[in-house]
Amino acid sequence: MNEKERAELIKNLDLKVLKEAAKARGIKPGRCPTKASIAKLLPDEELLELSKK
């Protein structure tokens, strides 16, 4: 997935949804996570699945 596609997916997702997905995978995003920083930690397949919901 290129950066433009990733940016479009991130733009349409909520921060809360990304945080829950990271927590479910056991990923700790840090002290002040942004949508982009959390999305970079998640695999592409997970982002595509979240965007379909």
PDB file of N, CA, C and O in Angstrom:
ATOM      1  N   MET A   1       0.859  -1.168   0.000  1.00  0.00           N
ATOM      2  CA  MET A   1       0.000   0.000   0.000  1.00  0.00           C
ATOM      3  C   MET A   1       0.906   1.232   0.000  1.00  0.00           C
ATOM      4  O   MET A   1       1.852   1.315   0.783  1.00  0.00           O
ATOM      5  N   ASN A   2       0.612   2.172  -0.873  1.00  0.00           N
ATOM      6  CA  ASN A   2       1.441   3.376  -0.913  1.00  0.00           C
ATOM      7  C   ASN A   2       0.940   4.410   0.096  1.00  0.00           C
ATOM      8  O   ASN A   2      -0.088   4.218   0.745  1.00  0.00           O
ATOM      9  N   GLU A   3       1.673   5.491   0.213  1.00  0.00           N
ATOM     10  CA  GLU A   3       1.374   6.504   1.225  1.00  0.00           C
ATOM     11  C   GLU A   3       0.048   7.228   0.975  1.00  0.00           C
ATOM     12  O   GLU A   3      -0.641   7.585   1.930  1.00  0.00           O
ATOM     13  N   LYS A   4      -0.318   7.449  -0.282  1.00  0.00           N
ATOM     14  CA  LYS A   4      -1.579   8.121  -0.573  1.00  0.00           C
ATOM     15  C   LYS A   4      -2.770   7.278  -0.156  1.00  0.00           C
ATOM     16  O   LYS A   4      -3.726   7.787   0.428  1.00  0.00           O
ATOM     17  N   GLU A   5      -2.710   5.981  -0.458  1.00  0.00           N
ATOM     18  CA  GLU A   5      -3.806   5.084  -0.063  1.00  0.00           C
ATOM     19  C   GLU A   5      -3.903   5.006   1.448  1.00  0.00           C
ATOM     20  O   GLU A   5      -5.001   5.041   2.004  1.00  0.00           O
ATOM     21  N   ARG A   6      -2.763   4.901   2.117  1.00  0.00           N
ATOM     22  CA  ARG A   6      -2.745   4.838   3.579  1.00  0.00           C
ATOM     23  C   ARG A   6      -3.321   6.121   4.172  1.00  0.00           C
ATOM     24  O   ARG A   6      -4.078   6.061   5.141  1.00  0.00           O
ATOM     25  N   ALA A   7      -2.979   7.273   3.612  1.00  0.00           N
ATOM     26  CA  ALA A   7      -3.484   8.551   4.121  1.00  0.00           C
ATOM     27  C   ALA A   7      -4.997   8.647   3.970  1.00  0.00           C
ATOM     28  O   ALA A   7      -5.675   9.168   4.855  1.00  0.00           O
ATOM     29  N   GLU A   8      -5.532   8.151   2.861  1.00  0.00           N
ATOM     30  CA  GLU A   8      -6.984   8.163   2.663  1.00  0.00           C
ATOM     31  C   GLU A   8      -7.690   7.282   3.685  1.00  0.00           C
ATOM     32  O   GLU A   8      -8.733   7.660   4.218  1.00  0.00           O
ATOM     33  N   LEU A   9      -7.126   6.109   3.959  1.00  0.00           N
ATOM     34  CA  LEU A   9      -7.725   5.215   4.947  1.00  0.00           C
ATOM     35  C   LEU A   9      -7.690   5.847   6.340  1.00  0.00           C
ATOM     36  O   LEU A   9      -8.669   5.788   7.084  1.00  0.00           O
ATOM     37  N   ILE A  10      -6.560   6.446   6.677  1.00  0.00           N
ATOM     38  CA  ILE A  10      -6.400   7.056   7.998  1.00  0.00           C
ATOM     39  C   ILE A  10      -7.388   8.205   8.181  1.00  0.00           C
ATOM     40  O   ILE A  10      -7.966   8.373   9.255  1.00  0.00           O
ATOM     41  N   LYS A  11      -7.575   8.986   7.131  1.00  0.00           N
ATOM     42  CA  LYS A  11      -8.450  10.154   7.202  1.00  0.00           C
ATOM     43  C   LYS A  11      -9.880   9.743   7.536  1.00  0.00           C
ATOM     44  O   LYS A  11     -10.591  10.481   8.219  1.00  0.00           O
ATOM     45  N   ASN A  12     -10.306   8.582   7.067  1.00  0.00           N
ATOM     46  CA  ASN A  12     -11.684   8.149   7.258  1.00  0.00           C
ATOM     47  C   ASN A  12     -11.915   7.374   8.551  1.00  0.00           C
ATOM     48  O   ASN A  12     -13.059   7.056   8.874  1.00  0.00           O
ATOM     49  N   LEU A  13     -10.860   7.064   9.298  1.00  0.00           N
ATOM     50  CA  LEU A  13     -10.995   6.292  10.525  1.00  0.00           C
ATOM     51  C   LEU A  13     -10.968   7.200  11.749  1.00  0.00           C
ATOM     52  O   LEU A  13     -10.387   8.285  11.716  1.00  0.00           O
ATOM     53  N   ASP A  14     -11.606   6.745  12.833  1.00  0.00           N
ATOM     54  CA  ASP A  14     -11.574   7.451  14.110  1.00  0.00           C
ATOM     55  C   ASP A  14     -10.336   7.062  14.896  1.00  0.00           C
ATOM     56  O   ASP A  14      -9.821   5.954  14.749  1.00  0.00           O
ATOM     57  N   LEU A  15      -9.864   7.965  15.721  1.00  0.00           N
ATOM     58  CA  LEU A  15      -8.725   7.683  16.585  1.00  0.00           C
ATOM     59  C   LEU A  15      -9.074   6.572  17.572  1.00  0.00           C
ATOM     60  O   LEU A  15      -8.243   5.715  17.873  1.00  0.00           O
ATOM     61  N   LYS A  16     -10.298   6.592  18.069  1.00  0.00           N
ATOM     62  CA  LYS A  16     -10.733   5.583  19.034  1.00  0.00           C
ATOM     63  C   LYS A  16     -10.687   4.178  18.429  1.00  0.00           C
ATOM     64  O   LYS A  16     -10.271   3.230  19.095  1.00  0.00           O
ATOM     65  N   VAL A  17     -11.108   4.044  17.183  1.00  0.00           N
ATOM     66  CA  VAL A  17     -11.098   2.755  16.496  1.00  0.00           C
ATOM     67  C   VAL A  17      -9.658   2.251  16.328  1.00  0.00           C
ATOM     68  O   VAL A  17      -9.377   1.072  16.541  1.00  0.00           O
ATOM     69  N   LEU A  18      -8.760   3.148  15.949  1.00  0.00           N
ATOM     70  CA  LEU A  18      -7.357   2.772  15.785  1.00  0.00           C
ATOM     71  C   LEU A  18      -6.727   2.366  17.118  1.00  0.00           C
ATOM     72  O   LEU A  18      -5.955   1.409  17.177  1.00  0.00           O
ATOM     73  N   LYS A  19      -7.059   3.097  18.190  1.00  0.00           N
ATOM     74  CA  LYS A  19      -6.527   2.755  19.511  1.00  0.00           C
ATOM     75  C   LYS A  19      -7.010   1.377  19.949  1.00  0.00           C
ATOM     76  O   LYS A  19      -6.232   0.590  20.488  1.00  0.00           O
ATOM     77  N   GLU A  20      -8.287   1.080  19.722  1.00  0.00           N
ATOM     78  CA  GLU A  20      -8.830  -0.226  20.104  1.00  0.00           C
ATOM     79  C   GLU A  20      -8.174  -1.346  19.310  1.00  0.00           C
ATOM     80  O   GLU A  20      -7.895  -2.407  19.868  1.00  0.00           O
ATOM     81  N   ALA A  21      -7.921  -1.134  18.023  1.00  0.00           N
ATOM     82  CA  ALA A  21      -7.273  -2.140  17.190  1.00  0.00           C
ATOM     83  C   ALA A  21      -5.845  -2.388  17.663  1.00  0.00           C
ATOM     84  O   ALA A  21      -5.389  -3.531  17.704  1.00  0.00           O
ATOM     85  N   ALA A  22      -5.143  -1.320  18.018  1.00  0.00           N
ATOM     86  CA  ALA A  22      -3.774  -1.466  18.514  1.00  0.00           C
ATOM     87  C   ALA A  22      -3.759  -2.197  19.852  1.00  0.00           C
ATOM     88  O   ALA A  22      -2.900  -3.045  20.094  1.00  0.00           O
ATOM     89  N   LYS A  23      -4.704  -1.867  20.711  1.00  0.00           N
ATOM     90  CA  LYS A  23      -4.777  -2.510  22.020  1.00  0.00           C
ATOM     91  C   LYS A  23      -5.086  -3.998  21.872  1.00  0.00           C
ATOM     92  O   LYS A  23      -4.545  -4.819  22.613  1.00  0.00           O
ATOM     93  N   ALA A  24      -5.948  -4.350  20.927  1.00  0.00           N
ATOM     94  CA  ALA A  24      -6.307  -5.746  20.704  1.00  0.00           C
ATOM     95  C   ALA A  24      -5.098  -6.551  20.221  1.00  0.00           C
ATOM     96  O   ALA A  24      -5.004  -7.745  20.504  1.00  0.00           O
ATOM     97  N   ARG A  25      -4.178  -5.918  19.500  1.00  0.00           N
ATOM     98  CA  ARG A  25      -2.976  -6.590  19.006  1.00  0.00           C
ATOM     99  C   ARG A  25      -1.831  -6.524  20.006  1.00  0.00           C
ATOM    100  O   ARG A  25      -0.774  -7.109  19.767  1.00  0.00           O
ATOM    101  N   GLY A  26      -2.017  -5.825  21.116  1.00  0.00           N
ATOM    102  CA  GLY A  26      -0.977  -5.716  22.126  1.00  0.00           C
ATOM    103  C   GLY A  26       0.073  -4.668  21.790  1.00  0.00           C
ATOM    104  O   GLY A  26       1.193  -4.733  22.294  1.00  0.00           O
ATOM    105  N   ILE A  27      -0.273  -3.704  20.947  1.00  0.00           N
ATOM    106  CA  ILE A  27       0.647  -2.642  20.553  1.00  0.00           C
ATOM    107  C   ILE A  27       0.421  -1.442  21.466  1.00  0.00           C
ATOM    108  O   ILE A  27      -0.713  -1.008  21.668  1.00  0.00           O
ATOM    109  N   LYS A  28       1.503  -0.917  22.012  1.00  0.00           N
ATOM    110  CA  LYS A  28       1.409   0.275  22.848  1.00  0.00           C
ATOM    111  C   LYS A  28       1.865   1.470  22.020  1.00  0.00           C
ATOM    112  O   LYS A  28       3.055   1.597  21.733  1.00  0.00           O
ATOM    113  N   PRO A  29       0.939   2.353  21.629  1.00  0.00           N
ATOM    114  CA  PRO A  29       1.259   3.434  20.701  1.00  0.00           C
ATOM    115  C   PRO A  29       2.089   4.581  21.266  1.00  0.00           C
ATOM    116  O   PRO A  29       2.571   5.407  20.491  1.00  0.00           O
ATOM    117  N   GLY A  30       2.275   4.668  22.556  1.00  0.00           N
ATOM    118  CA  GLY A  30       3.080   5.745  23.118  1.00  0.00           C
ATOM    119  C   GLY A  30       2.250   6.725  23.912  1.00  0.00           C
ATOM    120  O   GLY A  30       1.074   6.491  24.190  1.00  0.00           O
ATOM    121  N   ARG A  31       2.880   7.822  24.270  1.00  0.00           N
ATOM    122  CA  ARG A  31       2.249   8.776  25.167  1.00  0.00           C
ATOM    123  C   ARG A  31       1.196   9.641  24.489  1.00  0.00           C
ATOM    124  O   ARG A  31       0.097   9.789  25.026  1.00  0.00           O
ATOM    125  N   CYS A  32       1.487  10.207  23.351  1.00  0.00           N
ATOM    126  CA  CYS A  32       0.549  11.080  22.630  1.00  0.00           C
ATOM    127  C   CYS A  32       0.402  10.579  21.197  1.00  0.00           C
ATOM    128  O   CYS A  32       0.951  11.180  20.274  1.00  0.00           O
ATOM    129  N   PRO A  33      -0.327   9.496  21.003  1.00  0.00           N
ATOM    130  CA  PRO A  33      -0.415   8.935  19.660  1.00  0.00           C
ATOM    131  C   PRO A  33      -1.334   9.742  18.742  1.00  0.00           C
ATOM    132  O   PRO A  33      -2.337  10.308  19.179  1.00  0.00           O
ATOM    133  N   THR A  34      -0.974   9.778  17.490  1.00  0.00           N
ATOM    134  CA  THR A  34      -1.829  10.374  16.473  1.00  0.00           C
ATOM    135  C   THR A  34      -2.394   9.244  15.625  1.00  0.00           C
ATOM    136  O   THR A  34      -1.954   8.098  15.728  1.00  0.00           O
ATOM    137  N   LYS A  35      -3.358   9.570  14.797  1.00  0.00           N
ATOM    138  CA  LYS A  35      -3.933   8.542  13.931  1.00  0.00           C
ATOM    139  C   LYS A  35      -2.875   7.956  13.016  1.00  0.00           C
ATOM    140  O   LYS A  35      -2.847   6.745  12.798  1.00  0.00           O
ATOM    141  N   ALA A  36      -2.011   8.790  12.483  1.00  0.00           N
ATOM    142  CA  ALA A  36      -0.975   8.319  11.558  1.00  0.00           C
ATOM    143  C   ALA A  36       0.045   7.430  12.262  1.00  0.00           C
ATOM    144  O   ALA A  36       0.479   6.423  11.702  1.00  0.00           O
ATOM    145  N   SER A  37       0.431   7.793  13.483  1.00  0.00           N
ATOM    146  CA  SER A  37       1.444   6.995  14.179  1.00  0.00           C
ATOM    147  C   SER A  37       0.902   5.619  14.560  1.00  0.00           C
ATOM    148  O   SER A  37       1.634   4.630  14.511  1.00  0.00           O
ATOM    149  N   ILE A  38      -0.361   5.550  14.934  1.00  0.00           N
ATOM    150  CA  ILE A  38      -0.961   4.255  15.261  1.00  0.00           C
ATOM    151  C   ILE A  38      -1.128   3.432  13.995  1.00  0.00           C
ATOM    152  O   ILE A  38      -0.869   2.229  14.005  1.00  0.00           O
ATOM    153  N   ALA A  39      -1.552   4.054  12.912  1.00  0.00           N
ATOM    154  CA  ALA A  39      -1.772   3.336  11.653  1.00  0.00           C
ATOM    155  C   ALA A  39      -0.472   2.752  11.106  1.00  0.00           C
ATOM    156  O   ALA A  39      -0.494   1.700  10.468  1.00  0.00           O
ATOM    157  N   LYS A  40       0.641   3.406  11.340  1.00  0.00           N
ATOM    158  CA  LYS A  40       1.929   2.881  10.881  1.00  0.00           C
ATOM    159  C   LYS A  40       2.318   1.617  11.635  1.00  0.00           C
ATOM    160  O   LYS A  40       3.050   0.782  11.104  1.00  0.00           O
ATOM    161  N   LEU A  41       1.838   1.467  12.859  1.00  0.00           N
ATOM    162  CA  LEU A  41       2.142   0.279  13.656  1.00  0.00           C
ATOM    163  C   LEU A  41       1.279  -0.913  13.261  1.00  0.00           C
ATOM    164  O   LEU A  41       1.677  -2.060  13.463  1.00  0.00           O
ATOM    165  N   LEU A  42       0.102  -0.649  12.701  1.00  0.00           N
ATOM    166  CA  LEU A  42      -0.817  -1.716  12.317  1.00  0.00           C
ATOM    167  C   LEU A  42      -0.498  -2.222  10.914  1.00  0.00           C
ATOM    168  O   LEU A  42      -0.035  -1.452  10.073  1.00  0.00           O
ATOM    169  N   PRO A  43      -0.737  -3.501  10.651  1.00  0.00           N
ATOM    170  CA  PRO A  43      -0.537  -4.021   9.293  1.00  0.00           C
ATOM    171  C   PRO A  43      -1.583  -3.473   8.319  1.00  0.00           C
ATOM    172  O   PRO A  43      -2.663  -3.046   8.727  1.00  0.00           O
ATOM    173  N   ASP A  44      -1.250  -3.491   7.043  1.00  0.00           N
ATOM    174  CA  ASP A  44      -2.138  -2.955   6.008  1.00  0.00           C
ATOM    175  C   ASP A  44      -3.479  -3.675   5.985  1.00  0.00           C
ATOM    176  O   ASP A  44      -4.513  -3.043   5.771  1.00  0.00           O
ATOM    177  N   GLU A  45      -3.476  -4.976   6.200  1.00  0.00           N
ATOM    178  CA  GLU A  45      -4.717  -5.747   6.166  1.00  0.00           C
ATOM    179  C   GLU A  45      -5.676  -5.281   7.256  1.00  0.00           C
ATOM    180  O   GLU A  45      -6.887  -5.220   7.043  1.00  0.00           O
ATOM    181  N   GLU A  46      -5.129  -4.955   8.418  1.00  0.00           N
ATOM    182  CA  GLU A  46      -5.949  -4.484   9.527  1.00  0.00           C
ATOM    183  C   GLU A  46      -6.597  -3.139   9.191  1.00  0.00           C
ATOM    184  O   GLU A  46      -7.768  -2.917   9.499  1.00  0.00           O
ATOM    185  N   LEU A  47      -5.840  -2.252   8.564  1.00  0.00           N
ATOM    186  CA  LEU A  47      -6.394  -0.945   8.172  1.00  0.00           C
ATOM    187  C   LEU A  47      -7.510  -1.097   7.154  1.00  0.00           C
ATOM    188  O   LEU A  47      -8.531  -0.414   7.238  1.00  0.00           O
ATOM    189  N   LEU A  48      -7.320  -1.988   6.197  1.00  0.00           N
ATOM    190  CA  LEU A  48      -8.360  -2.215   5.196  1.00  0.00           C
ATOM    191  C   LEU A  48      -9.626  -2.778   5.841  1.00  0.00           C
ATOM    192  O   LEU A  48     -10.737  -2.390   5.479  1.00  0.00           O
ATOM    193  N   GLU A  49      -9.456  -3.684   6.786  1.00  0.00           N
ATOM    194  CA  GLU A  49     -10.602  -4.271   7.480  1.00  0.00           C
ATOM    195  C   GLU A  49     -11.338  -3.227   8.297  1.00  0.00           C
ATOM    196  O   GLU A  49     -12.569  -3.204   8.304  1.00  0.00           O
ATOM    197  N   LEU A  50     -10.608  -2.363   8.987  1.00  0.00           N
ATOM    198  CA  LEU A  50     -11.229  -1.317   9.790  1.00  0.00           C
ATOM    199  C   LEU A  50     -11.962  -0.302   8.927  1.00  0.00           C
ATOM    200  O   LEU A  50     -13.005   0.213   9.328  1.00  0.00           O
ATOM    201  N   SER A  51     -11.436  -0.014   7.768  1.00  0.00           N
ATOM    202  CA  SER A  51     -12.078   0.984   6.906  1.00  0.00           C
ATOM    203  C   SER A  51     -13.377   0.468   6.301  1.00  0.00           C
ATOM    204  O   SER A  51     -14.237   1.263   5.922  1.00  0.00           O
ATOM    205  N   LYS A  52     -13.533  -0.842   6.206  1.00  0.00           N
ATOM    206  CA  LYS A  52     -14.766  -1.408   5.677  1.00  0.00           C
ATOM    207  C   LYS A  52     -15.902  -1.368   6.673  1.00  0.00           C
ATOM    208  O   LYS A  52     -17.067  -1.425   6.279  1.00  0.00           O
ATOM    209  N   LYS A  53     -15.588  -1.272   7.966  1.00  0.00           N
ATOM    210  CA  LYS A  53     -16.617  -1.286   9.002  1.00  0.00           C
ATOM    211  C   LYS A  53     -17.325   0.014   9.097  1.00  0.00           C
ATOM    212  O   LYS A  53     -18.224   0.169   9.923  1.00  0.00           O
TER     213      LYS A  53
END
